[in-house]
């Protein structure tokens, strides 16, 4: 069987575009490129036509957004900028080009009318006599130090420092009191509406910029008043207090109120601890203030870092105070210790020396001479809230357990003693079946001697019943936190 002849594919007829290949050849000849192949000329013509359509479509979009029906050269200029193409300079919508009609050619009577743009004749003498216009530099970006440690460096990018001038008020006051006789104590004449004082006349002179204090809006002032009134213990509504603490913990628009709230907390702690013996109402006030500090620290939208040096004294005052209300003592010290631990967890990386300063303050409260037992208990709770290494530094390395044991009576079992033992358990857990140390054997005798040297006789007797526990407390003596 003879195979059927394959069907011949019909070659699609190419539709000629608006931009002809002859125009490409003319441009090539103007650039001294002769014998341009037809395929290259047609490809370049189609590409030019595509680019023209792209620019016109983009320009038409600008025209539609401008609510116009006439396409201008400004639309073309914007379209070229959007397409990252250098714009055509010299064509402006307010200065349209003027077209002139050329005279007919006698050699080509069949040719249609020809139009051209009339060029302006420029005299070189006039151009040379005009002032040269220098183009400004383009917009650039650079980095420089605005301030270093709060001091503005004197570099060209920063504004120049203002020279120090004499205070107009002090200068006017000196001038006002200058002519008086020596030894006279008469005050200056008070100003009136028709006779201003020298100080007022100096103020009326043009001055430099004066710093203006931040003024809270009426809404924030009302919010601050209702917030503080709903938090204080005279308000027995627990729902309002819970809503106020939730607002402090989650609202994102409290940054202008933050310095006022910090000051309110500090003043409230001072007022509650001012008297020697605190009442139940003072204990409730301190609990609310600690809850406010914890809520401010939990709010991730507030920049609390600049106010830590104002919050820490309030926390330390509650934690280390010698006389707190008896029914609120344990809760207040535990809450303050947990807030201190939370503060160190979130802000110790921002302030590298914060942890060591806090631990040093607590150790001073633990082993300082003349400190009350309540202060030592608060310091120990704070160290326990920070971690076992802080407890090791306070009880073992700095011999805080020995200081507390020397103040205890033989066989005493108070809350402070139990807290010290709990601290030892935090450093190293006791064994389930402890073997007591034998002070007569050589290996155990050195451990017993070290226990009595670091922990004191009082707590050494309690630890000696578990040899592995005693060795765990004395070992792993870490460097200071």
Secondary structure, 3 states (H helix, E strand, C coil): CCCCCCCCCCCCCCCCCCCCHHHHHHHHHHCCCCCCCHHHHHHHHHHHHHHHHHHHHHHHHHHHHCCCCCCCHHHHHHHHHHCCCCCCCCCECCECCCEEECCCCCCCCCCCCCEEECCCCCCHHHHHHCCCCCCCCCCCCCCCCCCECCECCCCCCCCCCCCCCCCHHHHHHHHHHHCCCCCCCCCCCCCCCCCCCHHHHHHHCCCCCCCCCCCCCHHHHHHHHHHHHHHCCCCCCHHHHHHHHHHHHHCCCCHHHHHHHHHHHHHHHHHHHCCCCCCHHHHHHHHHHHHHHHHHHHCCCCCCHHHHHHHHHHHHHHHHCCCCCHHHHHHHHHHHHHHHHHHHHHHCCCCCCHHHHHHHHHHHHHHCCCCCHHHHHHHHHHHHHHCHHHHHHHHHHCCHHHHHHHHCCCCCCCHHHHHHHHHHHHHCCCCCCCCCCCCCCHHHHHHHHHHHHHCHHHHHHHHCCCHHHHHHHHCCCCCCC
